[in-house]
């Protein structure tokens, strides 16, 4: 996750936009007056006082992966003509399987009904290997050790617009445990045959479905 060395009005407004909160909602989350948030919009170059720096650090750290991705994009947008040459941010997604099942996490998501199911994922830091990020974040989020078996491909996510790289991973060891209670509600091994009950079919990356058809005991 990116670290903000010094919060300015511009940074704070970018976080508000990334969280998709109104000025009043964002002020309530931070415990400040609405006029304080309004002043950040009016003076984007202003450096915020230390207590606000700490409050924004906490809000940023607790933001969902998709919101942190949007935040980075708002601060460092990639022009469309440069999209093929470099991207501001990449999320590595691990599709971890064992016979008949696939690993899912239930995230706290203020943008939908409040909860959403997805595969374990993590932001790839500049210069880092995406496949290692997928394995590392899976362990950090779920307690599951896994190994990458195949690269499934990449795309811009249809809902978040974030650049995603997908990896098919084999389960090695561990018990599925929610290790990130701030961001997640639950971690489960979902039956492959019931995957679309958790994630809408139109949001699933087609290569994932093709790969899961080959999982032992999964429906063709």
C-alpha positions as CSV (number, residue, x, y, z in Angstrom):
1,X,0.0,0.0,0.0
2,X,1.3,3.5,-0.9
3,X,2.3,5.8,2.0
4,X,1.4,9.5,1.9
5,X,4.4,11.4,3.3
6,X,2.4,14.6,3.8
7,X,-1.3,15.2,3.4
8,X,-2.4,18.3,1.6
9,X,-5.8,19.5,0.6
10,X,-5.4,17.8,-2.8
11,X,-4.5,14.5,-1.2
12,X,-7.5,14.6,1.2
13,X,-9.9,15.5,-1.6
14,X,-8.5,12.6,-3.7
15,X,-9.2,10.2,-0.8
16,X,-12.7,11.6,-0.4
17,X,-13.3,11.0,-4.1
18,X,-11.8,7.5,-4.0
19,X,-14.1,6.5,-1.1
20,X,-17.0,8.0,-3.0
21,X,-18.2,10.0,0.0
22,X,-19.9,13.4,0.1
23,X,-18.1,16.2,2.0
24,X,-20.5,15.7,4.9
25,X,-19.9,11.9,5.0
26,X,-16.2,12.3,4.7
27,X,-16.2,14.9,7.5
28,X,-18.2,12.5,9.7
29,X,-15.7,9.7,9.1
30,X,-12.8,11.9,10.1
31,X,-14.5,13.6,13.0
32,X,-14.2,17.1,11.5
33,X,-16.6,19.9,10.5
34,X,-17.9,19.9,6.9
35,X,-16.4,23.3,6.4
36,X,-13.0,21.8,7.1
37,X,-13.4,19.4,4.1
38,X,-14.7,22.3,2.0
39,X,-11.6,24.3,2.8
40,X,-9.4,21.5,1.4
41,X,-11.3,21.8,-1.9
42,X,-10.7,25.5,-1.9
43,X,-7.0,25.3,-1.0
44,X,-5.6,22.1,-2.4
45,X,-2.0,23.1,-1.7
46,X,-2.5,23.6,2.0
47,X,-0.6,21.3,4.4
48,X,-2.9,19.8,7.0
49,X,-2.3,19.9,10.7
50,X,-0.8,16.8,12.5
51,X,-4.0,15.5,14.0
52,X,-5.6,15.5,10.5
53,X,-2.6,13.9,9.0
54,X,-3.1,11.0,11.5
55,X,-6.8,10.7,10.8
56,X,-6.2,10.6,7.1
57,X,-3.5,8.0,7.5
58,X,-6.0,5.8,9.3
59,X,-8.7,6.4,6.7
60,X,-6.3,5.5,3.9
61,X,-5.0,2.4,5.6
62,X,-8.6,1.1,6.3
63,X,-9.8,1.9,2.8
64,X,-10.8,-1.1,0.6
65,X,-8.3,-2.2,-2.1
66,X,-10.4,-0.7,-4.9
67,X,-10.6,2.6,-3.1
68,X,-6.9,2.8,-2.6
69,X,-6.4,2.0,-6.3
70,X,-8.7,4.9,-7.3
71,X,-6.8,7.1,-4.8
72,X,-3.5,6.4,-6.5
73,X,-5.1,6.9,-9.9
74,X,-6.5,10.3,-8.9
75,X,-3.1,11.4,-7.7
76,X,-1.1,10.0,-10.6
77,X,-3.5,9.5,-13.5
78,X,-2.1,7.6,-16.5
79,X,-2.9,9.3,-19.9
80,X,-4.8,7.0,-22.2
81,X,-2.1,7.1,-24.8
82,X,0.4,5.8,-22.2
83,X,-1.7,3.1,-20.8
84,X,0.1,0.4,-22.8
85,X,3.5,1.6,-21.7
86,X,3.0,1.9,-18.0
87,X,0.3,2.0,-15.3
88,X,0.1,3.8,-12.1
89,X,-1.1,0.8,-10.1
90,X,-1.7,-2.9,-10.5
91,X,-3.6,-5.3,-8.3
92,X,-2.5,-8.9,-8.2
93,X,-5.4,-11.4,-7.7
94,X,-4.9,-15.0,-6.5
95,X,-7.5,-17.6,-7.6
96,X,-6.5,-20.3,-5.1
97,X,-8.1,-23.7,-5.6
98,X,-8.3,-27.1,-4.0
99,X,-10.6,-30.0,-5.3
100,X,-14.0,-28.6,-5.9
101,X,-13.4,-25.3,-4.1
102,X,-11.9,-21.8,-4.6
103,X,-10.8,-19.3,-1.9
104,X,-12.9,-16.2,-1.4
105,X,-12.9,-13.2,1.0
106,X,-15.9,-11.2,1.9
107,X,-14.9,-7.5,2.0
108,X,-16.5,-4.5,3.7
109,X,-17.6,-2.4,0.7
110,X,-19.5,0.8,1.2
111,X,-20.0,1.1,-2.6
112,X,-22.4,-1.7,-2.9
113,X,-24.7,-3.3,-0.3
114,X,-21.9,-3.1,2.3
115,X,-20.4,-6.5,1.6
116,X,-18.8,-8.0,-1.5
117,X,-17.1,-11.3,-2.3
118,X,-13.9,-11.5,-4.2
119,X,-10.6,-13.4,-4.6
120,X,-7.6,-12.5,-2.3
121,X,-5.8,-9.5,-3.8
122,X,-3.1,-7.0,-3.1
123,X,-1.6,-3.8,-4.6
124,X,1.7,-4.4,-6.5
125,X,4.4,-2.0,-5.4
126,X,6.5,-0.5,-8.1
127,X,9.3,-2.8,-9.2
128,X,7.7,-5.8,-7.3
129,X,6.7,-9.1,-8.9
130,X,2.9,-9.3,-9.2
131,X,2.8,-13.1,-8.7
132,X,4.7,-12.7,-5.4
133,X,2.3,-10.1,-4.3
134,X,-0.6,-12.4,-5.0
135,X,0.9,-15.2,-2.9
136,X,2.0,-12.8,-0.1
137,X,-1.3,-11.1,0.2
138,X,-3.2,-14.4,0.2
139,X,-1.2,-15.5,3.2
140,X,-1.6,-12.1,4.9
141,X,-5.4,-11.9,4.3
142,X,-6.4,-15.6,4.8
143,X,-3.6,-17.6,6.4
144,X,-3.4,-19.8,3.3
145,X,-0.1,-20.8,1.8
146,X,-0.3,-21.1,-2.0
147,X,1.8,-21.4,-5.1
148,X,1.2,-19.9,-8.5
149,X,0.4,-22.5,-11.1
150,X,-0.4,-20.4,-14.1
151,X,-0.9,-16.8,-15.3
152,X,-4.6,-16.3,-16.3
153,X,-4.1,-12.9,-17.9
154,X,-4.8,-9.2,-17.1
155,X,-7.6,-6.7,-17.7
156,X,-9.2,-3.5,-16.4
157,X,-11.8,-4.5,-13.9
158,X,-15.3,-3.8,-15.2
159,X,-16.5,-2.3,-11.9
160,X,-13.4,-0.6,-10.4
161,X,-11.5,0.2,-13.6
162,X,-8.3,-1.0,-11.8
163,X,-5.6,-2.9,-13.8
164,X,-5.7,-6.5,-12.5
165,X,-3.4,-9.4,-13.1
166,X,-4.8,-12.8,-12.3
167,X,-2.9,-15.9,-11.1
168,X,-4.2,-19.5,-10.8
169,X,-2.8,-20.8,-7.5
170,X,-2.6,-24.2,-5.8
171,X,-3.4,-24.6,-2.1
172,X,-0.4,-25.8,-0.2
173,X,-1.3,-25.5,3.5
174,X,-3.1,-23.6,6.2
175,X,-6.6,-23.0,7.6
176,X,-8.8,-20.3,6.0
177,X,-8.9,-17.5,8.6
178,X,-9.9,-13.9,8.5
179,X,-6.6,-12.1,9.2
180,X,-7.8,-8.7,8.2
181,X,-10.8,-7.9,10.3
182,X,-10.7,-4.2,9.5
183,X,-11.3,-4.9,5.8
184,X,-12.9,-8.4,5.7
185,X,-15.9,-10.0,7.2
186,X,-15.2,-13.6,6.3
187,X,-12.9,-16.0,4.4
188,X,-14.3,-19.3,3.0
189,X,-13.6,-22.1,0.6
190,X,-16.6,-21.7,-1.8
191,X,-17.8,-24.6,-4.0
192,X,-16.7,-23.9,-7.6
193,X,-20.1,-24.9,-8.8
194,X,-21.6,-22.1,-6.7
195,X,-19.1,-19.4,-7.5
196,X,-21.6,-17.1,-9.3
197,X,-23.7,-17.0,-6.1
198,X,-20.9,-15.0,-4.6
199,X,-19.5,-13.1,-7.6
200,X,-21.8,-12.1,-10.5
201,X,-20.9,-14.0,-13.7
202,X,-20.6,-10.8,-15.7
203,X,-17.8,-9.6,-13.3
204,X,-15.8,-12.8,-13.5
205,X,-12.7,-12.8,-15.8
206,X,-13.5,-15.5,-18.4
207,X,-10.1,-17.2,-18.1
208,X,-11.0,-17.9,-14.4
209,X,-14.1,-19.8,-15.4
210,X,-12.2,-21.8,-18.0
211,X,-9.4,-22.7,-15.5
212,X,-12.0,-23.7,-12.8
213,X,-13.5,-26.1,-15.2
214,X,-10.3,-28.2,-14.9
215,X,-10.4,-28.3,-11.1
216,X,-11.0,-31.9,-9.9
217,X,-14.5,-32.5,-8.7
218,X,-15.7,-29.2,-10.2
219,X,-18.7,-29.1,-12.5
220,X,-17.7,-28.9,-16.2
